[in-house]
């Protein structure tokens, strides 16, 4: 992807997040860190991840919770019918891709997009940045 395209995409995401009504922003979300555990039965080789929800308050909730309608209770990524397939690393329902998918709709994808756009803050982009022992 061309650098200008990446910068424009990152700017568009930030502008959209700032323009959203307060009800759809993470400002009302649970505060503090959240420990992300793999679904039961999943084979993992890395430690769990502590997600700092507070650090993401400027984002629209649907940036991560892309199936949320704004009214129902927010579901976890590993909820049935979302990213509940632990047997594969590819495909829409792959649990792994909920956090590692290229592009802006996953943790790693968003962090890498911001880093490539030379954003001041972009978050971890290496495994050990999130998966700490």
C-alpha positions in Angstrom: 0.0 0.0 0.0 1.3 3.5 -0.8 2.3 5.7 2.2 -0.2 8.4 1.3 -3.0 5.9 1.2 -2.0 4.6 4.7 -1.8 8.0 6.1 -5.2 9.0 4.6 -6.8 5.8 5.9 -5.4 6.3 9.4 -6.6 10.0 9.4 -10.0 9.0 8.2 -10.3 6.4 11.0 -9.3 9.0 13.6 -11.7 11.6 12.2 -14.6 9.1 12.2 -13.8 8.1 15.8 -13.8 11.7 16.9 -17.0 12.5 15.0 -19.1 9.7 16.5 -21.8 10.4 19.0 -20.7 9.8 22.6 -23.0 6.8 23.0 -20.9 4.8 20.5 -17.5 5.7 21.9 -15.5 3.5 24.3 -15.6 6.3 26.9 -18.5 4.4 28.6 -16.8 1.0 28.3 -15.4 -0.9 31.2 -12.3 0.7 32.5 -9.0 -0.8 33.4 -7.1 -3.7 31.9 -8.9 -6.8 30.6 -7.2 -10.2 30.3 -7.9 -11.8 27.0 -8.0 -15.6 27.3 -8.2 -17.9 24.3 -11.5 -19.9 24.0 -11.7 -23.2 25.9 -9.9 -26.0 24.0 -7.8 -23.7 22.0 -4.1 -24.7 21.6 -1.9 -21.7 22.3 1.8 -21.2 22.4 1.8 -17.6 23.8 0.8 -16.2 27.2 -2.5 -14.4 27.6 -2.8 -10.7 26.7 -3.7 -7.9 29.0 -5.6 -5.4 27.0 -5.7 -1.8 28.2 -9.3 -0.8 27.4 -8.8 2.7 28.8 -6.1 3.4 26.3 -8.6 3.0 23.4 -11.3 5.3 24.5 -10.9 7.6 21.5 -11.9 4.8 19.2 -15.4 3.9 18.1 -16.5 0.7 19.8 -17.4 -0.8 16.4 -13.7 -0.4 15.3 -13.2 -3.6 17.3 -16.7 -4.9 18.0 -17.6 -4.8 14.3 -20.8 -6.8 14.7 -22.2 -4.6 17.6 -25.4 -2.8 16.7 -25.0 -0.1 19.4 -27.9 -1.5 21.5 -27.4 -5.1 22.4 -24.8 -6.2 24.9 -21.2 -6.2 23.4 -20.1 -9.7 22.8 -16.5 -11.0 23.3 -14.5 -11.9 20.1 -14.7 -15.6 21.0 -18.5 -15.6 21.2 -20.4 -18.2 19.3 -20.8 -17.1 15.6 -18.1 -14.5 15.8 -14.4 -15.6 16.1 -15.0 -18.9 17.7 -13.1 -21.2 15.4 -9.9 -22.2 17.1 -9.0 -24.9 14.6 -7.7 -22.5 11.9 -5.8 -19.3 11.6 -7.6 -18.1 8.5 -11.2 -17.4 7.7 -13.8 -15.0 9.0 -14.5 -17.0 12.2 -10.8 -17.7 13.1 -10.2 -16.7 16.7 -6.5 -15.9 15.8 -7.6 -13.3 13.2 -9.7 -11.4 15.6 -6.5 -10.0 17.0 -3.9 -10.6 14.2 -5.7 -9.9 10.9 -4.0 -7.5 8.5 -5.8 -4.2 8.1 -7.5 -1.9 10.6 -10.1 -4.3 12.1 -7.7 -6.2 14.4 -5.4 -5.1 17.2 -2.2 -6.0 15.3 -3.5 -4.7 12.0 -4.5 -1.3 13.5 -1.2 -0.9 15.3 0.8 -1.7 12.2 -1.3 0.7 10.1 -0.7 3.5 12.6 3.0 2.7 12.8 3.3 2.7 9.0 1.6 6.1 8.9 4.2 7.3 11.4 1.5 8.1 14.1 2.9 9.3 17.4 1.3 6.4 19.3 0.6 3.1 17.6 0.9 0.3 20.2 2.8 -2.9 20.1 3.5 -4.6 16.7 5.6 -7.5 17.9 4.4 -10.7 19.6 6.1 -10.0 22.9 4.6 -6.5 23.0 1.2 -8.0 23.9 2.1 -11.5 25.0 4.1 -10.8 28.1 5.2 -13.6 30.5 
